[in-house]
């Protein structure tokens, strides 16, 4: 089961995700991301080190969240993701560079 836990550090939010990030968890994640973009946070750092898997719908949700944060002048960065992690492999399979989440102008 997917889970996201958050720790506030001033106007920065540190989030750790675990479990299987899939379409079944997307509605809860969407509501969480929406609260971040509408809140007073200027940055959100997402640690995906402990996820077991991620599907394309959740990757799309992360891209949408990134776009929304950037358009609001905020920062979103995925952290702590080993190269051999399943997420990096999934991105590579569909032709997305992992660094796309660290840039503001990702040209999609």
HELIX and SHEET records of a PDB file:
HELIX    1   1 UNK A   23  UNK A   38  1                                  16    
HELIX    2   2 UNK A   56  UNK A   71  1                                  16    
HELIX    3   3 UNK A   86  UNK A   93  1                                   8    
HELIX    4   4 UNK A   98  UNK A  102  5                                   5    
SHEET    1   A 4 UNK A   3  UNK A   9  0                                        
SHEET    2   A 4 UNK A  12  UNK A  21 -1                                        
SHEET    3   A 4 UNK A  43  UNK A  54  1                                        
SHEET    4   A 4 UNK A  75  UNK A  79  1                                        
END                                                                             
